[in-house]
């Protein structure tokens, strides 16, 4: 069973097929080792879903931009929702 060990585990859904993304390490042990997130359906069979992997640093930057916008504009965005 897949464990929710990372901040984005079970929180990123594929826009194409709706499957959860999984965290992957690529180039393990090399100086250019990277972390990426990829659609699990694509990992199993790339013919079933064409969604490409997204680097974790890109996801983190997008999350921080969203968080900062919500934090600085919470009165216009969040309070009306409540």
WOBEL-V788867 format. One record per run of one state. SS is the DSSP state (helix for helix, strand for strand, loop for the rest). FROM is the first residue (numbers start at 1). LEN is the number of residues. If there is no record, write none. Layout:
# WOBEL-V788867
<<SS/FROM/LEN> <SS/FROM/LEN>>
This chain:
# WOBEL-V788867
<<loop/1/12> <strand/13/1> <loop/14/6> <strand/20/7> <loop/27/7> <strand/34/6> <helix/40/5> <loop/45/9> <strand/54/2> <helix/56/17> <loop/73/1> <helix/74/8> <loop/82/1>>
